[in-house]
Amino acid sequence: MGERAARTRTLIQMGGLVQKSGLAEALDVKAGCDLQADDDLKESAAILLGVFDHAAELLSSSESFTYRARWKKRGDRVFAGGEESRD
């Protein structure tokens, strides 16, 4: 697989995780929406980016092992149940 195709595959998979997590629904982002062009969704895009930025900060902290363990447990539960996490 070429580098560009591999990158695209990873980005698509990450988007699927955003959907499965319930973040898209929580921010009222529907399939086909353009987060960059739709002025009504720019706030949702900023919130989503803020969530990711905060998570990256926590994962880079000295306490990252705590967050990784907690979030992995939640992620495993969501994968196993096939439903979005709400707790």
N, C-alpha and C positions, 0 to 999 in steps of 0.2 A: 504494500500500500504506500502510495506517495505521501510526502510530508503534508501537502495541502489537504488531501483526502483524510488523513489521520486526524488533522486538526479539526476539520469539519465534523467528523464523526464524534470527536470528544465534545465539541460545542453542542451538538445536537443531543448527546446523552446528558450533558449538564442541564440543558433546557428541560429535558424530561424530568430530571430530579426536581427542578424548580416547580414544575407542574404537579408532580407527585407529592411534594411537601405541602401543597395547599397555598403557597405564597401567591401564585398567579390569581387564584380565586379570591384570596383575602384582599388583594389589591385591585380586584375587578378588571384584570387583564385577560381578555378573551383571545382565543386562537385567531391569528391573522391581524391582530392589532400591531400598529407600528409605534413603538415606544419613543422613537425619535421624532417622528413627523406629527403625531397626534398631540396637540397642545393639552388636551384633557388628560393624557396619560404621562406627561412629563413629571408630574408629582409622584406618580406610582413608580416610575423609573428611578427617580432620585431616592425614594424610600428603599426600593429593592437594592440599589447600589450601596446605600448606607448600611443595610442589614449585612450585605456581603463584606463590606469594609470592616464592620465591627467584628464579624466572625473571624476574618483574617487577622485582625489585631489580637483577638483572644487566642488564636492558634499560634501566634508568634510570641506569646507571653511566657513567663516562667511557669505559669499554671496550665499550660496547654494540655498536659497529660490528663488533667481533670476534665476539661472540655471535650477532648477527643473521646475519652471513655464514655462520658454521659451522652454525647451526640451519636456515637456509634451504637449504643444501646437503643436509642430512639430510632435511629435509621434502620437497624435490624428489625425492630418491631414493625415499622411501617412497611418494609419489604415483605415481611412474613404475613402481615395482614392484608397487604395489597390495598391499603387505604391510607388516606392522609392523616398525619398526626394532629391532634387537637389539644394535647395536654401540655 
